[in-house]
Amino acid sequence: MLNYEFEDEVIPILIHCVAEEGDEPRQSHMLLAGVEKNADETYTLKPLKQKLYVDGLCYLLQEIYGIENKNVKTTRIT
């Protein structure tokens, strides 16, 4: 189970994907995200937590340092 507290303006979304092989599912992935309304009336989906289940083991996926800023443009001050 993924637990997370949401702010008033955030709509929670849970996406659960299951890979079935044979009679029993062997792995699945859960993504907990929030939909936020922007000032310009558009919406943004932000992933918050992820869990991966493989062969009966559960892994809480963690953010790799710096990857959350991969789409942020940086400027140099010289």
mmJSON file of the N, C-alpha and C atoms, coordinates in Angstrom:
{"data_MODEL":{"atom_site":{
"group_PDB":["ATOM","ATOM","ATOM","ATOM","ATOM","ATOM","ATOM","ATOM","ATOM","ATOM","ATOM","ATOM","ATOM","ATOM","ATOM","ATOM","ATOM","ATOM","ATOM","ATOM","ATOM","ATOM","ATOM","ATOM","ATOM","ATOM","ATOM","ATOM","ATOM","ATOM","ATOM","ATOM","ATOM","ATOM","ATOM","ATOM","ATOM","ATOM","ATOM","ATOM","ATOM","ATOM","ATOM","ATOM","ATOM","ATOM","ATOM","ATOM","ATOM","ATOM","ATOM","ATOM","ATOM","ATOM","ATOM","ATOM","ATOM","ATOM","ATOM","ATOM","ATOM","ATOM","ATOM","ATOM","ATOM","ATOM","ATOM","ATOM","ATOM","ATOM","ATOM","ATOM","ATOM","ATOM","ATOM","ATOM","ATOM","ATOM","ATOM","ATOM","ATOM","ATOM","ATOM","ATOM","ATOM","ATOM","ATOM","ATOM","ATOM","ATOM","ATOM","ATOM","ATOM","ATOM","ATOM","ATOM","ATOM","ATOM","ATOM","ATOM","ATOM","ATOM","ATOM","ATOM","ATOM","ATOM","ATOM","ATOM","ATOM","ATOM","ATOM","ATOM","ATOM","ATOM","ATOM","ATOM","ATOM","ATOM","ATOM","ATOM","ATOM","ATOM","ATOM","ATOM","ATOM","ATOM","ATOM","ATOM","ATOM","ATOM","ATOM","ATOM","ATOM","ATOM","ATOM","ATOM","ATOM","ATOM","ATOM","ATOM","ATOM","ATOM","ATOM","ATOM","ATOM","ATOM","ATOM","ATOM","ATOM","ATOM","ATOM","ATOM","ATOM","ATOM","ATOM","ATOM","ATOM","ATOM","ATOM","ATOM","ATOM","ATOM","ATOM","ATOM","ATOM","ATOM","ATOM","ATOM","ATOM","ATOM","ATOM","ATOM","ATOM","ATOM","ATOM","ATOM","ATOM","ATOM","ATOM","ATOM","ATOM","ATOM","ATOM","ATOM","ATOM","ATOM","ATOM","ATOM","ATOM","ATOM","ATOM","ATOM","ATOM","ATOM","ATOM","ATOM","ATOM","ATOM","ATOM","ATOM","ATOM","ATOM","ATOM","ATOM","ATOM","ATOM","ATOM","ATOM","ATOM","ATOM","ATOM","ATOM","ATOM","ATOM","ATOM","ATOM","ATOM","ATOM","ATOM","ATOM","ATOM","ATOM","ATOM","ATOM","ATOM","ATOM","ATOM","ATOM","ATOM","ATOM","ATOM","ATOM","ATOM","ATOM"],
"id":[1,2,3,4,5,6,7,8,9,10,11,12,13,14,15,16,17,18,19,20,21,22,23,24,25,26,27,28,29,30,31,32,33,34,35,36,37,38,39,40,41,42,43,44,45,46,47,48,49,50,51,52,53,54,55,56,57,58,59,60,61,62,63,64,65,66,67,68,69,70,71,72,73,74,75,76,77,78,79,80,81,82,83,84,85,86,87,88,89,90,91,92,93,94,95,96,97,98,99,100,101,102,103,104,105,106,107,108,109,110,111,112,113,114,115,116,117,118,119,120,121,122,123,124,125,126,127,128,129,130,131,132,133,134,135,136,137,138,139,140,141,142,143,144,145,146,147,148,149,150,151,152,153,154,155,156,157,158,159,160,161,162,163,164,165,166,167,168,169,170,171,172,173,174,175,176,177,178,179,180,181,182,183,184,185,186,187,188,189,190,191,192,193,194,195,196,197,198,199,200,201,202,203,204,205,206,207,208,209,210,211,212,213,214,215,216,217,218,219,220,221,222,223,224,225,226,227,228,229,230,231,232,233,234],
"type_symbol":["N","C","C","N","C","C","N","C","C","N","C","C","N","C","C","N","C","C","N","C","C","N","C","C","N","C","C","N","C","C","N","C","C","N","C","C","N","C","C","N","C","C","N","C","C","N","C","C","N","C","C","N","C","C","N","C","C","N","C","C","N","C","C","N","C","C","N","C","C","N","C","C","N","C","C","N","C","C","N","C","C","N","C","C","N","C","C","N","C","C","N","C","C","N","C","C","N","C","C","N","C","C","N","C","C","N","C","C","N","C","C","N","C","C","N","C","C","N","C","C","N","C","C","N","C","C","N","C","C","N","C","C","N","C","C","N","C","C","N","C","C","N","C","C","N","C","C","N","C","C","N","C","C","N","C","C","N","C","C","N","C","C","N","C","C","N","C","C","N","C","C","N","C","C","N","C","C","N","C","C","N","C","C","N","C","C","N","C","C","N","C","C","N","C","C","N","C","C","N","C","C","N","C","C","N","C","C","N","C","C","N","C","C","N","C","C","N","C","C","N","C","C","N","C","C","N","C","C","N","C","C","N","C","C"],
"label_atom_id":["N","CA","C","N","CA","C","N","CA","C","N","CA","C","N","CA","C","N","CA","C","N","CA","C","N","CA","C","N","CA","C","N","CA","C","N","CA","C","N","CA","C","N","CA","C","N","CA","C","N","CA","C","N","CA","C","N","CA","C","N","CA","C","N","CA","C","N","CA","C","N","CA","C","N","CA","C","N","CA","C","N","CA","C","N","CA","C","N","CA","C","N","CA","C","N","CA","C","N","CA","C","N","CA","C","N","CA","C","N","CA","C","N","CA","C","N","CA","C","N","CA","C","N","CA","C","N","CA","C","N","CA","C","N","CA","C","N","CA","C","N","CA","C","N","CA","C","N","CA","C","N","CA","C","N","CA","C","N","CA","C","N","CA","C","N","CA","C","N","CA","C","N","CA","C","N","CA","C","N","CA","C","N","CA","C","N","CA","C","N","CA","C","N","CA","C","N","CA","C","N","CA","C","N","CA","C","N","CA","C","N","CA","C","N","CA","C","N","CA","C","N","CA","C","N","CA","C","N","CA","C","N","CA","C","N","CA","C","N","CA","C","N","CA","C","N","CA","C","N","CA","C","N","CA","C","N","CA","C","N","CA","C","N","CA","C","N","CA","C","N","CA","C"],
"label_alt_id":[null,null,null,null,null,null,null,null,null,null,null,null,null,null,null,null,null,null,null,null,null,null,null,null,null,null,null,null,null,null,null,null,null,null,null,null,null,null,null,null,null,null,null,null,null,null,null,null,null,null,null,null,null,null,null,null,null,null,null,null,null,null,null,null,null,null,null,null,null,null,null,null,null,null,null,null,null,null,null,null,null,null,null,null,null,null,null,null,null,null,null,null,null,null,null,null,null,null,null,null,null,null,null,null,null,null,null,null,null,null,null,null,null,null,null,null,null,null,null,null,null,null,null,null,null,null,null,null,null,null,null,null,null,null,null,null,null,null,null,null,null,null,null,null,null,null,null,null,null,null,null,null,null,null,null,null,null,null,null,null,null,null,null,null,null,null,null,null,null,null,null,null,null,null,null,null,null,null,null,null,null,null,null,null,null,null,null,null,null,null,null,null,null,null,null,null,null,null,null,null,null,null,null,null,null,null,null,null,null,null,null,null,null,null,null,null,null,null,null,null,null,null,null,null,null,null,null,null,null,null,null,null,null,null],
"label_comp_id":["MET","MET","MET","LEU","LEU","LEU","ASN","ASN","ASN","TYR","TYR","TYR","GLU","GLU","GLU","PHE","PHE","PHE","GLU","GLU","GLU","ASP","ASP","ASP","GLU","GLU","GLU","VAL","VAL","VAL","ILE","ILE","ILE","PRO","PRO","PRO","ILE","ILE","ILE","LEU","LEU","LEU","ILE","ILE","ILE","HIS","HIS","HIS","CYS","CYS","CYS","VAL","VAL","VAL","ALA","ALA","ALA","GLU","GLU","GLU","GLU","GLU","GLU","GLY","GLY","GLY","ASP","ASP","ASP","GLU","GLU","GLU","PRO","PRO","PRO","ARG","ARG","ARG","GLN","GLN","GLN","SER","SER","SER","HIS","HIS","HIS","MET","MET","MET","LEU","LEU","LEU","LEU","LEU","LEU","ALA","ALA","ALA","GLY","GLY","GLY","VAL","VAL","VAL","GLU","GLU","GLU","LYS","LYS","LYS","ASN","ASN","ASN","ALA","ALA","ALA","ASP","ASP","ASP","GLU","GLU","GLU","THR","THR","THR","TYR","TYR","TYR","THR","THR","THR","LEU","LEU","LEU","LYS","LYS","LYS","PRO","PRO","PRO","LEU","LEU","LEU","LYS","LYS","LYS","GLN","GLN","GLN","LYS","LYS","LYS","LEU","LEU","LEU","TYR","TYR","TYR","VAL","VAL","VAL","ASP","ASP","ASP","GLY","GLY","GLY","LEU","LEU","LEU","CYS","CYS","CYS","TYR","TYR","TYR","LEU","LEU","LEU","LEU","LEU","LEU","GLN","GLN","GLN","GLU","GLU","GLU","ILE","ILE","ILE","TYR","TYR","TYR","GLY","GLY","GLY","ILE","ILE","ILE","GLU","GLU","GLU","ASN","ASN","ASN","LYS","LYS","LYS","ASN","ASN","ASN","VAL","VAL","VAL","LYS","LYS","LYS","THR","THR","THR","THR","THR","THR","ARG","ARG","ARG","ILE","ILE","ILE","THR","THR","THR"],
"label_asym_id":["A","A","A","A","A","A","A","A","A","A","A","A","A","A","A","A","A","A","A","A","A","A","A","A","A","A","A","A","A","A","A","A","A","A","A","A","A","A","A","A","A","A","A","A","A","A","A","A","A","A","A","A","A","A","A","A","A","A","A","A","A","A","A","A","A","A","A","A","A","A","A","A","A","A","A","A","A","A","A","A","A","A","A","A","A","A","A","A","A","A","A","A","A","A","A","A","A","A","A","A","A","A","A","A","A","A","A","A","A","A","A","A","A","A","A","A","A","A","A","A","A","A","A","A","A","A","A","A","A","A","A","A","A","A","A","A","A","A","A","A","A","A","A","A","A","A","A","A","A","A","A","A","A","A","A","A","A","A","A","A","A","A","A","A","A","A","A","A","A","A","A","A","A","A","A","A","A","A","A","A","A","A","A","A","A","A","A","A","A","A","A","A","A","A","A","A","A","A","A","A","A","A","A","A","A","A","A","A","A","A","A","A","A","A","A","A","A","A","A","A","A","A","A","A","A","A","A","A","A","A","A","A","A","A"],
"label_entity_id":["1","1","1","1","1","1","1","1","1","1","1","1","1","1","1","1","1","1","1","1","1","1","1","1","1","1","1","1","1","1","1","1","1","1","1","1","1","1","1","1","1","1","1","1","1","1","1","1","1","1","1","1","1","1","1","1","1","1","1","1","1","1","1","1","1","1","1","1","1","1","1","1","1","1","1","1","1","1","1","1","1","1","1","1","1","1","1","1","1","1","1","1","1","1","1","1","1","1","1","1","1","1","1","1","1","1","1","1","1","1","1","1","1","1","1","1","1","1","1","1","1","1","1","1","1","1","1","1","1","1","1","1","1","1","1","1","1","1","1","1","1","1","1","1","1","1","1","1","1","1","1","1","1","1","1","1","1","1","1","1","1","1","1","1","1","1","1","1","1","1","1","1","1","1","1","1","1","1","1","1","1","1","1","1","1","1","1","1","1","1","1","1","1","1","1","1","1","1","1","1","1","1","1","1","1","1","1","1","1","1","1","1","1","1","1","1","1","1","1","1","1","1","1","1","1","1","1","1","1","1","1","1","1","1"],
"label_seq_id":[1,1,1,2,2,2,3,3,3,4,4,4,5,5,5,6,6,6,7,7,7,8,8,8,9,9,9,10,10,10,11,11,11,12,12,12,13,13,13,14,14,14,15,15,15,16,16,16,17,17,17,18,18,18,19,19,19,20,20,20,21,21,21,22,22,22,23,23,23,24,24,24,25,25,25,26,26,26,27,27,27,28,28,28,29,29,29,30,30,30,31,31,31,32,32,32,33,33,33,34,34,34,35,35,35,36,36,36,37,37,37,38,38,38,39,39,39,40,40,40,41,41,41,42,42,42,43,43,43,44,44,44,45,45,45,46,46,46,47,47,47,48,48,48,49,49,49,50,50,50,51,51,51,52,52,52,53,53,53,54,54,54,55,55,55,56,56,56,57,57,57,58,58,58,59,59,59,60,60,60,61,61,61,62,62,62,63,63,63,64,64,64,65,65,65,66,66,66,67,67,67,68,68,68,69,69,69,70,70,70,71,71,71,72,72,72,73,73,73,74,74,74,75,75,75,76,76,76,77,77,77,78,78,78],
"pdbx_PDB_ins_code":[null,null,null,null,null,null,null,null,null,null,null,null,null,null,null,null,null,null,null,null,null,null,null,null,null,null,null,null,null,null,null,null,null,null,null,null,null,null,null,null,null,null,null,null,null,null,null,null,null,null,null,null,null,null,null,null,null,null,null,null,null,null,null,null,null,null,null,null,null,null,null,null,null,null,null,null,null,null,null,null,null,null,null,null,null,null,null,null,null,null,null,null,null,null,null,null,null,null,null,null,null,null,null,null,null,null,null,null,null,null,null,null,null,null,null,null,null,null,null,null,null,null,null,null,null,null,null,null,null,null,null,null,null,null,null,null,null,null,null,null,null,null,null,null,null,null,null,null,null,null,null,null,null,null,null,null,null,null,null,null,null,null,null,null,null,null,null,null,null,null,null,null,null,null,null,null,null,null,null,null,null,null,null,null,null,null,null,null,null,null,null,null,null,null,null,null,null,null,null,null,null,null,null,null,null,null,null,null,null,null,null,null,null,null,null,null,null,null,null,null,null,null,null,null,null,null,null,null,null,null,null,null,null,null],
"Cartn_x":[0.837,0.0,0.881,0.516,1.237,0.453,1.095,0.447,1.093,0.269,0.783,-0.294,0.085,-0.875,-0.893,-2.089,-2.238,-2.709,-2.287,-2.769,-4.178,-4.861,-6.254,-6.429,-5.485,-5.63,-5.013,-4.703,-4.073,-5.038,-5.212,-6.069,-5.172,-5.361,-4.5,-4.849,-3.824,-3.974,-3.099,-3.63,-2.846,-2.919,-1.753,-1.665,-1.004,-1.671,-1.149,-1.054,0.166,0.41,0.862,0.27,0.593,1.042,2.208,2.713,2.35,1.463,1.022,1.758,2.321,2.997,2.44,1.675,1.079,-0.115,-0.219,-1.386,-1.32,-0.118,0.021,0.83,0.456,1.277,2.624,3.717,5.05,5.637,5.154,5.636,4.58,4.653,3.739,4.425,3.854,4.407,3.264,3.441,2.436,3.052,2.323,2.765,1.696,2.077,1.193,1.586,0.635,0.904,-0.192,0.063,-0.922,-1.116,-2.352,-2.664,-2.847,-2.01,-2.081,-2.58,-3.436,-3.932,-2.975,-2.528,-1.597,-2.362,-1.635,-2.243,-2.857,-2.311,-2.825,-3.94,-4.577,-5.709,-5.319,-4.032,-3.603,-3.331,-3.097,-2.865,-1.518,-0.894,0.394,0.29,0.77,0.818,2.211,2.306,3.597,3.687,4.645,4.829,5.351,4.81,5.187,5.916,5.375,5.996,5.78,6.719,6.599,7.011,6.29,6.641,6.697,7.658,7.843,7.785,6.952,6.842,7.407,8.42,9.044,9.212,8.604,8.71,8.445,7.411,7.014,7.761,8.738,9.477,9.006,8.962,8.497,9.672,9.787,10.837,10.203,10.573,10.145,11.194,10.808,11.757,12.025,13.29,13.712,14.199,14.087,14.552,16.081,16.644,18.093,18.45,19.502,19.885,20.02,19.29,19.399,18.475,17.885,17.064,15.747,15.268,14.005,14.146,15.354,15.586,16.041,15.837,16.357,15.715,14.49,13.814,13.915,14.659,14.803,15.993,15.766,16.856,17.687,18.984,19.874,20.571,20.852,21.565,22.833,23.872,25.137,25.241,25.692,25.967,27.469,27.903,29.349,29.738],
"Cartn_y":[-1.181,0.0,1.242,2.225,3.487,4.521,5.129,6.16,7.502,8.536,9.868,10.878,11.997,13.058,14.058,14.414,15.331,16.69,17.718,19.065,19.199,20.298,20.496,20.553,21.128,21.337,20.217,19.082,17.979,16.807,16.259,15.096,13.863,12.882,11.696,10.726,10.111,9.114,7.918,6.704,5.49,4.668,4.353,3.534,2.224,1.098,-0.224,-1.059,-1.428,-2.245,-3.628,-4.674,-6.049,-6.799,-7.454,-8.304,-9.736,-10.335,-11.695,-12.677,-13.698,-14.78,-16.083,-16.779,-18.023,-17.767,-18.557,-18.482,-17.345,-16.961,-15.961,-14.765,-13.563,-12.394,-12.48,-12.251,-12.353,-10.998,-9.95,-8.632,-7.585,-6.504,-5.383,-4.099,-3.009,-1.689,-0.774,-0.061,0.898,2.29,3.246,4.635,5.494,6.219,7.175,8.557,9.27,10.591,11.552,12.819,13.847,14.738,15.126,16.061,17.431,18.378,19.733,20.692,21.623,22.643,23.826,24.241,25.359,26.68,27.766,29.099,29.414,28.809,29.075,28.106,27.452,26.543,25.228,24.891,23.596,22.692,21.412,20.447,19.766,19.388,18.704,17.437,16.315,15.046,14.892,14.796,14.687,13.356,12.494,11.238,11.503,10.756,10.964,9.767,8.57,7.35,6.221,5.247,4.082,2.83,1.75,0.45,-0.559,-1.472,-2.517,-3.857,-4.778,-6.129,-7.105,-7.894,-8.884,-10.177,-11.26,-12.592,-12.566,-11.839,-11.805,-10.801,-10.098,-9.087,-7.698,-6.793,-5.431,-4.464,-3.567,-2.557,-1.177,-0.281,1.11,1.838,2.341,3.003,4.414,4.771,6.086,6.935,8.228,9.172,9.16,9.153,9.262,10.738,11.033,12.419,13.199,14.297,15.192,14.894,13.704,13.361,14.144,14.587,15.328,16.683,17.168,18.459,18.329,17.153,16.922,17.822,18.315,19.166,20.648,20.965,22.353,22.959,24.086,24.749,25.527,25.422,26.159,27.265,28.364,29.463,29.725,30.09,30.412,31.904,32.244,33.656,33.845,34.708,34.92,36.312],
"Cartn_z":[0.0,0.0,0.0,-0.769,-0.801,-0.016,0.952,1.759,1.468,1.324,1.042,1.406,2.019,2.332,1.188,0.75,-0.368,0.129,-0.6,-0.32,-0.891,-0.539,-0.969,-2.477,-3.197,-4.633,-5.472,-4.872,-5.59,-5.678,-6.888,-7.103,-7.139,-6.24,-6.246,-7.374,-7.937,-8.999,-8.633,-8.743,-8.542,-9.817,-10.372,-11.581,-11.186,-11.483,-11.123,-12.393,-12.77,-13.954,-13.518,-14.11,-13.746,-14.994,-14.891,-15.968,-15.625,-16.397,-16.122,-17.017,-16.372,-17.085,-16.548,-17.33,-16.859,-15.956,-14.885,-14.006,-12.986,-12.565,-11.51,-12.004,-11.521,-11.866,-11.148,-11.886,-11.298,-10.966,-11.619,-11.246,-11.544,-10.752,-10.957,-10.515,-10.938,-10.652,-10.243,-9.126,-8.661,-8.657,-9.21,-9.254,-8.589,-7.553,-6.901,-7.381,-7.948,-8.506,-8.083,-8.304,-8.012,-9.221,-9.464,-10.538,-9.902,-10.311,-9.772,-10.843,-10.423,-11.347,-11.316,-12.5,-12.618,-12.701,-12.542,-12.586,-13.942,-15.021,-16.368,-16.776,-15.776,-15.983,-16.667,-16.721,-17.215,-16.017,-16.283,-15.209,-15.405,-14.3,-14.313,-13.48,-14.041,-13.32,-12.74,-11.396,-10.729,-9.993,-10.378,-9.657,-8.248,-7.257,-5.866,-5.271,-5.485,-4.968,-5.96,-5.951,-6.805,-6.042,-6.289,-5.725,-6.856,-6.747,-7.73,-7.007,-7.501,-6.944,-7.963,-7.534,-8.409,-7.629,-8.125,-7.506,-5.997,-5.584,-4.187,-3.329,-3.877,-3.126,-3.528,-2.553,-2.789,-2.659,-3.633,-3.621,-3.714,-2.803,-2.881,-3.703,-4.862,-5.756,-5.262,-5.229,-4.752,-5.919,-5.773,-6.782,-6.811,-7.992,-8.135,-8.014,-7.263,-7.017,-8.317,-8.396,-9.533,-10.695,-10.743,-11.905,-11.924,-10.748,-10.728,-11.408,-11.595,-12.231,-13.679,-14.289,-15.638,-16.681,-16.45,-17.426,-17.085,-16.035,-15.618,-16.347,-16.979,-17.678,-16.653,-16.788,-15.896,-16.671,-16.002,-16.618,-15.813,-16.511,-15.851,-15.637,-14.465,-14.168,-14.251,-15.162,-15.322,-14.962],
"occupancy":[1.0,1.0,1.0,1.0,1.0,1.0,1.0,1.0,1.0,1.0,1.0,1.0,1.0,1.0,1.0,1.0,1.0,1.0,1.0,1.0,1.0,1.0,1.0,1.0,1.0,1.0,1.0,1.0,1.0,1.0,1.0,1.0,1.0,1.0,1.0,1.0,1.0,1.0,1.0,1.0,1.0,1.0,1.0,1.0,1.0,1.0,1.0,1.0,1.0,1.0,1.0,1.0,1.0,1.0,1.0,1.0,1.0,1.0,1.0,1.0,1.0,1.0,1.0,1.0,1.0,1.0,1.0,1.0,1.0,1.0,1.0,1.0,1.0,1.0,1.0,1.0,1.0,1.0,1.0,1.0,1.0,1.0,1.0,1.0,1.0,1.0,1.0,1.0,1.0,1.0,1.0,1.0,1.0,1.0,1.0,1.0,1.0,1.0,1.0,1.0,1.0,1.0,1.0,1.0,1.0,1.0,1.0,1.0,1.0,1.0,1.0,1.0,1.0,1.0,1.0,1.0,1.0,1.0,1.0,1.0,1.0,1.0,1.0,1.0,1.0,1.0,1.0,1.0,1.0,1.0,1.0,1.0,1.0,1.0,1.0,1.0,1.0,1.0,1.0,1.0,1.0,1.0,1.0,1.0,1.0,1.0,1.0,1.0,1.0,1.0,1.0,1.0,1.0,1.0,1.0,1.0,1.0,1.0,1.0,1.0,1.0,1.0,1.0,1.0,1.0,1.0,1.0,1.0,1.0,1.0,1.0,1.0,1.0,1.0,1.0,1.0,1.0,1.0,1.0,1.0,1.0,1.0,1.0,1.0,1.0,1.0,1.0,1.0,1.0,1.0,1.0,1.0,1.0,1.0,1.0,1.0,1.0,1.0,1.0,1.0,1.0,1.0,1.0,1.0,1.0,1.0,1.0,1.0,1.0,1.0,1.0,1.0,1.0,1.0,1.0,1.0,1.0,1.0,1.0,1.0,1.0,1.0,1.0,1.0,1.0,1.0,1.0,1.0,1.0,1.0,1.0,1.0,1.0,1.0],
"B_iso_or_equiv":[0.0,0.0,0.0,0.0,0.0,0.0,0.0,0.0,0.0,0.0,0.0,0.0,0.0,0.0,0.0,0.0,0.0,0.0,0.0,0.0,0.0,0.0,0.0,0.0,0.0,0.0,0.0,0.0,0.0,0.0,0.0,0.0,0.0,0.0,0.0,0.0,0.0,0.0,0.0,0.0,0.0,0.0,0.0,0.0,0.0,0.0,0.0,0.0,0.0,0.0,0.0,0.0,0.0,0.0,0.0,0.0,0.0,0.0,0.0,0.0,0.0,0.0,0.0,0.0,0.0,0.0,0.0,0.0,0.0,0.0,0.0,0.0,0.0,0.0,0.0,0.0,0.0,0.0,0.0,0.0,0.0,0.0,0.0,0.0,0.0,0.0,0.0,0.0,0.0,0.0,0.0,0.0,0.0,0.0,0.0,0.0,0.0,0.0,0.0,0.0,0.0,0.0,0.0,0.0,0.0,0.0,0.0,0.0,0.0,0.0,0.0,0.0,0.0,0.0,0.0,0.0,0.0,0.0,0.0,0.0,0.0,0.0,0.0,0.0,0.0,0.0,0.0,0.0,0.0,0.0,0.0,0.0,0.0,0.0,0.0,0.0,0.0,0.0,0.0,0.0,0.0,0.0,0.0,0.0,0.0,0.0,0.0,0.0,0.0,0.0,0.0,0.0,0.0,0.0,0.0,0.0,0.0,0.0,0.0,0.0,0.0,0.0,0.0,0.0,0.0,0.0,0.0,0.0,0.0,0.0,0.0,0.0,0.0,0.0,0.0,0.0,0.0,0.0,0.0,0.0,0.0,0.0,0.0,0.0,0.0,0.0,0.0,0.0,0.0,0.0,0.0,0.0,0.0,0.0,0.0,0.0,0.0,0.0,0.0,0.0,0.0,0.0,0.0,0.0,0.0,0.0,0.0,0.0,0.0,0.0,0.0,0.0,0.0,0.0,0.0,0.0,0.0,0.0,0.0,0.0,0.0,0.0,0.0,0.0,0.0,0.0,0.0,0.0,0.0,0.0,0.0,0.0,0.0,0.0],
"pdbx_formal_charge":[null,null,null,null,null,null,null,null,null,null,null,null,null,null,null,null,null,null,null,null,null,null,null,null,null,null,null,null,null,null,null,null,null,null,null,null,null,null,null,null,null,null,null,null,null,null,null,null,null,null,null,null,null,null,null,null,null,null,null,null,null,null,null,null,null,null,null,null,null,null,null,null,null,null,null,null,null,null,null,null,null,null,null,null,null,null,null,null,null,null,null,null,null,null,null,null,null,null,null,null,null,null,null,null,null,null,null,null,null,null,null,null,null,null,null,null,null,null,null,null,null,null,null,null,null,null,null,null,null,null,null,null,null,null,null,null,null,null,null,null,null,null,null,null,null,null,null,null,null,null,null,null,null,null,null,null,null,null,null,null,null,null,null,null,null,null,null,null,null,null,null,null,null,null,null,null,null,null,null,null,null,null,null,null,null,null,null,null,null,null,null,null,null,null,null,null,null,null,null,null,null,null,null,null,null,null,null,null,null,null,null,null,null,null,null,null,null,null,null,null,null,null,null,null,null,null,null,null,null,null,null,null,null,null],
"auth_seq_id":[1,1,1,2,2,2,3,3,3,4,4,4,5,5,5,6,6,6,7,7,7,8,8,8,9,9,9,10,10,10,11,11,11,12,12,12,13,13,13,14,14,14,15,15,15,16,16,16,17,17,17,18,18,18,19,19,19,20,20,20,21,21,21,22,22,22,23,23,23,24,24,24,25,25,25,26,26,26,27,27,27,28,28,28,29,29,29,30,30,30,31,31,31,32,32,32,33,33,33,34,34,34,35,35,35,36,36,36,37,37,37,38,38,38,39,39,39,40,40,40,41,41,41,42,42,42,43,43,43,44,44,44,45,45,45,46,46,46,47,47,47,48,48,48,49,49,49,50,50,50,51,51,51,52,52,52,53,53,53,54,54,54,55,55,55,56,56,56,57,57,57,58,58,58,59,59,59,60,60,60,61,61,61,62,62,62,63,63,63,64,64,64,65,65,65,66,66,66,67,67,67,68,68,68,69,69,69,70,70,70,71,71,71,72,72,72,73,73,73,74,74,74,75,75,75,76,76,76,77,77,77,78,78,78],
"auth_comp_id":["MET","MET","MET","LEU","LEU","LEU","ASN","ASN","ASN","TYR","TYR","TYR","GLU","GLU","GLU","PHE","PHE","PHE","GLU","GLU","GLU","ASP","ASP","ASP","GLU","GLU","GLU","VAL","VAL","VAL","ILE","ILE","ILE","PRO","PRO","PRO","ILE","ILE","ILE","LEU","LEU","LEU","ILE","ILE","ILE","HIS","HIS","HIS","CYS","CYS","CYS","VAL","VAL","VAL","ALA","ALA","ALA","GLU","GLU","GLU","GLU","GLU","GLU","GLY","GLY","GLY","ASP","ASP","ASP","GLU","GLU","GLU","PRO","PRO","PRO","ARG","ARG","ARG","GLN","GLN","GLN","SER","SER","SER","HIS","HIS","HIS","MET","MET","MET","LEU","LEU","LEU","LEU","LEU","LEU","ALA","ALA","ALA","GLY","GLY","GLY","VAL","VAL","VAL","GLU","GLU","GLU","LYS","LYS","LYS","ASN","ASN","ASN","ALA","ALA","ALA","ASP","ASP","ASP","GLU","GLU","GLU","THR","THR","THR","TYR","TYR","TYR","THR","THR","THR","LEU","LEU","LEU","LYS","LYS","LYS","PRO","PRO","PRO","LEU","LEU","LEU","LYS","LYS","LYS","GLN","GLN","GLN","LYS","LYS","LYS","LEU","LEU","LEU","TYR","TYR","TYR","VAL","VAL","VAL","ASP","ASP","ASP","GLY","GLY","GLY","LEU","LEU","LEU","CYS","CYS","CYS","TYR","TYR","TYR","LEU","LEU","LEU","LEU","LEU","LEU","GLN","GLN","GLN","GLU","GLU","GLU","ILE","ILE","ILE","TYR","TYR","TYR","GLY","GLY","GLY","ILE","ILE","ILE","GLU","GLU","GLU","ASN","ASN","ASN","LYS","LYS","LYS","ASN","ASN","ASN","VAL","VAL","VAL","LYS","LYS","LYS","THR","THR","THR","THR","THR","THR","ARG","ARG","ARG","ILE","ILE","ILE","THR","THR","THR"],
"auth_asym_id":["A","A","A","A","A","A","A","A","A","A","A","A","A","A","A","A","A","A","A","A","A","A","A","A","A","A","A","A","A","A","A","A","A","A","A","A","A","A","A","A","A","A","A","A","A","A","A","A","A","A","A","A","A","A","A","A","A","A","A","A","A","A","A","A","A","A","A","A","A","A","A","A","A","A","A","A","A","A","A","A","A","A","A","A","A","A","A","A","A","A","A","A","A","A","A","A","A","A","A","A","A","A","A","A","A","A","A","A","A","A","A","A","A","A","A","A","A","A","A","A","A","A","A","A","A","A","A","A","A","A","A","A","A","A","A","A","A","A","A","A","A","A","A","A","A","A","A","A","A","A","A","A","A","A","A","A","A","A","A","A","A","A","A","A","A","A","A","A","A","A","A","A","A","A","A","A","A","A","A","A","A","A","A","A","A","A","A","A","A","A","A","A","A","A","A","A","A","A","A","A","A","A","A","A","A","A","A","A","A","A","A","A","A","A","A","A","A","A","A","A","A","A","A","A","A","A","A","A","A","A","A","A","A","A"],
"auth_atom_id":["N","CA","C","N","CA","C","N","CA","C","N","CA","C","N","CA","C","N","CA","C","N","CA","C","N","CA","C","N","CA","C","N","CA","C","N","CA","C","N","CA","C","N","CA","C","N","CA","C","N","CA","C","N","CA","C","N","CA","C","N","CA","C","N","CA","C","N","CA","C","N","CA","C","N","CA","C","N","CA","C","N","CA","C","N","CA","C","N","CA","C","N","CA","C","N","CA","C","N","CA","C","N","CA","C","N","CA","C","N","CA","C","N","CA","C","N","CA","C","N","CA","C","N","CA","C","N","CA","C","N","CA","C","N","CA","C","N","CA","C","N","CA","C","N","CA","C","N","CA","C","N","CA","C","N","CA","C","N","CA","C","N","CA","C","N","CA","C","N","CA","C","N","CA","C","N","CA","C","N","CA","C","N","CA","C","N","CA","C","N","CA","C","N","CA","C","N","CA","C","N","CA","C","N","CA","C","N","CA","C","N","CA","C","N","CA","C","N","CA","C","N","CA","C","N","CA","C","N","CA","C","N","CA","C","N","CA","C","N","CA","C","N","CA","C","N","CA","C","N","CA","C","N","CA","C","N","CA","C","N","CA","C","N","CA","C","N","CA","C","N","CA","C"],
"pdbx_PDB_model_num":[1,1,1,1,1,1,1,1,1,1,1,1,1,1,1,1,1,1,1,1,1,1,1,1,1,1,1,1,1,1,1,1,1,1,1,1,1,1,1,1,1,1,1,1,1,1,1,1,1,1,1,1,1,1,1,1,1,1,1,1,1,1,1,1,1,1,1,1,1,1,1,1,1,1,1,1,1,1,1,1,1,1,1,1,1,1,1,1,1,1,1,1,1,1,1,1,1,1,1,1,1,1,1,1,1,1,1,1,1,1,1,1,1,1,1,1,1,1,1,1,1,1,1,1,1,1,1,1,1,1,1,1,1,1,1,1,1,1,1,1,1,1,1,1,1,1,1,1,1,1,1,1,1,1,1,1,1,1,1,1,1,1,1,1,1,1,1,1,1,1,1,1,1,1,1,1,1,1,1,1,1,1,1,1,1,1,1,1,1,1,1,1,1,1,1,1,1,1,1,1,1,1,1,1,1,1,1,1,1,1,1,1,1,1,1,1,1,1,1,1,1,1,1,1,1,1,1,1,1,1,1,1,1,1]
}}}
